[in-house]
Amino acid sequence: KVYDDSWREKYIGDYHHLTDRHIRAETLERYKVKVEVDDNGKDIKHHYPYFNQEGQMVGIKTRIVEGKRFFGSGNTDKTNQLFGQHMVKAGGVALTICEGELDAMSAYEMFGNRYNFVSINNGANCVENIKANLEFIDSFESVVLCFDDDEAGRSAAKKIAPIIGQNKCKILTLQKHKDASEYLMAGDGKLFQQEWWEAKPYTVSGVATVDDMRLALLDYRETELIPLPESFGNLQEMTRGGLAKGELTSIIAHTSIGKTTILNELIYHFATETEEKIGCFMVEDSIDETLRKVVSVHREQNLQLLRPDELDVDGVMEDAI
C-alpha cells in the first residue's frame, strides 16, 4: 500500500494536560499524543500516533472528544506497532496491554510513570495487531491483559490470551470500574494497582495449576455436611457424616421399595432439625399429597389412610407450619 503524508498536517496541537482525564502533559509527550483545543481552551481532538515495525511514525488516529468519534489518517494498519510500543524496550519483566490509548496512559499515571503500558490500536478487534507484534510481546516475562469490563473486552481477552500463552499471560479483572481511565478519574489508583497485582494467570479451560488444585481441596475441606436422621442407622457413616451441601444426592431403587417414604423422612428432618430452607419439586405427588405424607411423619400417623372428609385441615396446617 502507498500512503501520502497529508496526515502530518492534521497532527497538530500540544502535549496538553487532559484535565478531565487526570493525565499530565508529560505523559502525553512521552506517548507523543497531541491535543487540539478550541478558543476557550476546551479539548476537542486527541491525535494518537501510529508507528510501523521499523519504528517510524506513519499515521495517526484522531479522537473527536465530543461524541467519542474516531478516524484514521495515513498508515493505520493493524500490522503497526502497539500504541506506546515505541517507548518500551523489549525484554522487560512485565508488559500490560490495554484496550485503549487513554487506558494505557491512565494506567501509566496510576503506577507513577513506572512499568510498561501499551494499547492495541483498534479496540477489541485486535487479534491481527497482537500477532503482528508477538515477537515483542513474547520478549517479556509476563504479559497482563487489561481490557474493558464489558462483553467486547472479555471476548477479546479470551481470543488473545491463547495466542500469548498460559505460561506468560495474565488477565486483569476490573472489579469496580469499566476501564483503567475510569479508575484514574475516580481517584481509585491504589485499587487499580491492587487488582493489577492480583491478575490471574491464564489457563486453558479444564487445565488446573498446582495452586488451583490446592484451593479446590481447601474448598472441599470446608464442605458442610447435613446429618441424617438417627433412624437411618449406619447410612450416616456410609455418607461420610451426612449429605454434603452443594452436591446432588440420588435415591435409587426399584418400584415400591420406599424411595418417597425416605424422601419424606428427609424433608421432615431437614425442616425440623436444621436451619435449611426446603424446596420441593414433586413430579408425581400433588401439593396436598406431599403435605399429608410429611405431616404423617410428624404425627407418626398415616394420613393417607383417612377418608377425605375425615381430614382435619386446620390441624394438618398447624402441624405443617
N, C-alpha and C positions, 0 to 999 in steps of 0.2 A: 504494500500500500504506500501511496505517496501522500504526505500531509504538507499543507502550507504552514507558514509561520504567523498567520494572522492572529492566532491565539495570544501571541505576545502583546498585542495591542490591548487585549482585554485583561491581561494580568497586571492590573493596576491597584492602587490603594496603598495602605501602610500595614505594618505589623502592629495592629491596633488592639488594645486591651478589650476583650469581649466582656463587658461589664455584666451583662445578664447571665453569662455562662461561667463567670468567675475564672476565666482563663487569661493569664498575663500576656502582655505583649512579647516578653522574652520567649515564651513557649511558642507563640505563633511564628516568631522569627526563626526559631530552631526548626520548626516543621515547614517553614517557608510558606505560610498561609497569609495571604494578603486580604485586607478588609476594606471595602468601599463604604463610605458614609455619605449621608446627604448633608445639606447646608446646615441642618440642626445638630449634626454630629451623630445621627442615628445610623446604626449598621443597616446596610441594605443588601450587601453581597459579600460572600466569602469566596475566595479563589484557592482551591486546593491543588497543589502541583502533582503532576504525573511524571515519573522517571522511568526510562526504559531500562533494560537489563545491563546496559553499559553505563548507567548512572547519569545519563543526560536528561535534562528536563525537556519533555517533548509535548506537553499539553497541560490543560487544567480542567478541573471540574468546578463549575460555579454553582453555588447555592444562593438562591434568592431568598433572603430571610423571611419576608412576608409571603406566607403561603407555602413555605418549605418546598420550593421547586428547584430542580437541578437541570443543568445541561452541560455537555462537554464541548471542549474546543481543542483542536489539534489531535494528537495521538492519545486516545484514552482507552486503548485496547486492554483486554483482560490479561494479556501477557506481560504487561508492565510490572514494575516492582509494586510491592505493597506500599500503602501510604505510610510515610515515615521511615521506610527502609533505608533511604539514602543517608540517614544519620546514624544508623546502627551498624556496628562492626559484627560480622558473622563470628560464630563460635563462642558465644557467651553462655552464661549459666541458664538464663530464662528469657523467653520471649512471650509477650502477651499479644494476641491478635484480637482486636475489637471489631465490631460490625460497622462502625462509622468513624469518620475523621474526628468529629467533636468528642466522641467517646475515647479515642486514643489520647488526645490531648488532655482530656479531663482526668483520665487515669494517671497520666504522666504528672499532672499537677498534684493529685492526691497522694502520690508516692514521693513528693518532694523533689521532683525532677531527677529521680533515680529510676533505674531499670529500663527495660526496652518495651515500649508500647507502640504497636503499629496497627494498621487497619486494612481490611480488604477494601478495594476501591470501587466495588459495585454492589454494595449491600449484601443481602442474603444469597444472591445468585453468584456465588463466589468460587465454585469448585475449580474452574479454569484458572482463576487468579492464584489460588493456592498451589495448584500443580505447577504453574509456571515458576513459582518461587520455592519449590520443595527443597532444592539443594540448600538454599539459605536457611529455611525453616529447620531442616534436619541438622544443621550445624549446632543447634542449641541443645543443652542437656534436657530441658523440659520446655514445653510449649503450652501456655494456658489460653483456652478459648473463652473470650468474654463477649458473648453475643447477647442480643436483647432478650429479655424475659417475655417473649411472645411466641406464638406458633411458628412464625417465619424464622426467628432466631434459633429456636430449639431444633427446628428441622434442619437448618443449615449446619449447626454444630454436629448433628448426627451424621451428616454427609461428609464433613471434613475430618472428623476425629479418626475414622478408619484409615484415611489417607496419611495422616501424620503418624499414626501407630499407637498402640496401647502402652508401649514401654516409654513413651515420651509425652503423650498428650494428656492434659488435664482439662476438665470442664468446670468453669466457674459458674456456680448457680447464684444468681442475684435474688436475694430474699425480700428486699424492701422496695426497690425501685426498678424501673424497666431497663435502664442502661446506666453506664458509668457517668454520663453527663448529668443525669438526674441526681445521682449521689452527690456530685460536687455542688450542684446548685442548692441542694437541700442541706448542705453542711455535714453530710454523712461520710466524710473521707475516712475516718477511723473504722467505721463499719465496713466500708468497701475494702480496706486493707485486710481486715479480719477475714472477710469472705474470700478474698483472693488467696490468702494463705491456707484456707480450708478447701480449696478447689480439689475435687475428687479425680483421681486417675481414671482415664477412660478404660473401660474393659469391654471386651466382646461379649455380647449377650450370651448368658449361660456359662461364662467362664468366671471363676471366682479366684481372687487372690488369697494369700495366706491370711491376711487381715480380715477379709470377708468371711473366711471360714471360722475364724476365732469369734468374730462378732455374732455370727449365726449360732454358734454353740452357747455363747453368753446369753443370747436372747432365749434360746431353748431352755437354759437352766432356770430362767425366771418364769417359765410357764406355770400358770396357776392351775391346780387340779381341784375339781369339784368332787368331794367324796360321794360315794354311792350309799344307798340305804343299808343299814346293818343287815336287813333281811336278805340282802344279795350275797351274803356269805363270802367265800373266797374270791368272788368276782372283783372285789375291791383290790385284792393283791394282784390278780391277773391283769388288771388295767393300770398297774403301777401306782395305785393310790387314788384312782377316780378318773373322771372324764376330763381331758385337757381342754381348757378354753382355747378357741381358735381352731380346733381340729374337728373334723367330721367323723362322727361315730355311727356306724351302720349296725342295725339289729336285724340279723338274717336268720330265717328258719322256714320250715315247711308250713303249709297252710294249717291254721287252727292249732298251732303249737303254743301261742300265747304272746306273740310279739306286741300286740296292742295292750295287753294287760301289763307287760313290763314297762311299756312306754307311759301308761297312765300312772304307774307307781313312781316313775322318774319325774313326771310333771308335778305330781303332788309333793314329792320330796324336795325338789328344787324350789318350789313355790313356798314351802313352809320352813325349810331348814337353811336356806341361803338367801342372799340379797339380790340374786339374779332376777332379771326381767324375763318372763317366759312368753314366747310367742309360738303359737301352734298353727300349723298348716295341715289340716286333715284332708286327705284325698277321699276317703270312704265315709267317715263318720260325719254326721250333721253337727251343728252347734249344740243342740240340746243333748244329743247322744254323748258327745265328748264331755259336756258338763256333768251329766249323770254318772258317767264312768269315773271321773276324777273325784267327785264328791263321795262316791261309793267307797273309795279307798279311805277317805277321811272318816266316814261313818262306820266302816267295816260292815257295811250292809249293801247288798247288790240291788241298787235301784232299778236295774234293768228288769227285775222280776215283778215290779209293781205295774198294775194297770195304769194307763194314762190318767184316768180320773182319780186315782189314789195318790198322785204325786203332790206333795206339799211344796208348791213352787217357792213361796216365801222362805220356807225353811232351807230349801236347797240353795237359794241365792245367798242367804245369810251365811251358810257354811262355806260357800264358794268364795265370798268376799273376805 
